[in-house]
Amino acid sequence: GDSVTQMEGPVTLSEEAFLTINCTYTATGYPSLFWYVQYPGEGLQLLLKATKADDKGSNKGFEATYRKETTSFHLEKGSVQVSDSAVYFCALVGDGQNFVFGPGTRLSVLP
Amino acid sequence: NAGVTQTPKFQVLKTGQSMTLQCAQDMNHEYMSWYRQDPGMGLRLIHYSVGAGITDQGEVPNGYNVSRSTTEDFPLRLLSAAPSQTSVYFCASSYQQTSGNTIYFGEGSWLTVV
């Protein structure tokens, strides 16, 4: 079945550092790929998405590119802030299928 | 906009008790689902529904029942609570169960079974 693998962390960075959270997937067909973010005590919120190969999703300074050749969708941000501290989930969905989530990566940004 | 609303937010149950987690969405979404979130395991799908009157099992359905009598509501029932069901539960919905559609989450229900 479909699956998502991501680095589990925790990832600890200083403010203004560069962030990369790796995500790779296994899926049949051509899934859509997502990054969701979960702040403490809250539900998951959509951060960005890409629906076809080579698409780049971007939002709030975060970006990720759908790489079909490497089955990857790595999340990046050039300069993190303390307010970016959260858990980040990579996910995929194919037609007629349910969402499949990775285990989540906890990010802590120190001032 | 209310979006996806879950109640209660916190609940403590004794082993063997039953309860229902409520979920309602006001976006006229066809697809609704329930997940549980456990440390290191991400979100696991319990049950889902692609429309009123239609439900199906997800990855971890045992011990849970669902029904979908209306488009708006998708309650999750714990029949006889067990400590293994201590978890955070999320209800989610999307327009349709098709690739590319964003899924929207409720704020979660923290359940402890003692």
Interface residues (C-beta under 8 A of the other chain):
Chain A: V4 E8 Y30 P31 S32 F34 Y36 G41 E42 G43 L44 Q45 L46 K49 T51 F89 V93 G94 D95 G96 Q97 N98 F99 F101 G102 P103 G104
Chain B: V4 S33 Y35 G40 M41 G42 L43 L45 Y48 G58 F90 A92 Q97 T98 S99 G100 N101 T102 I103 Y104 F105 G106 E107 G108
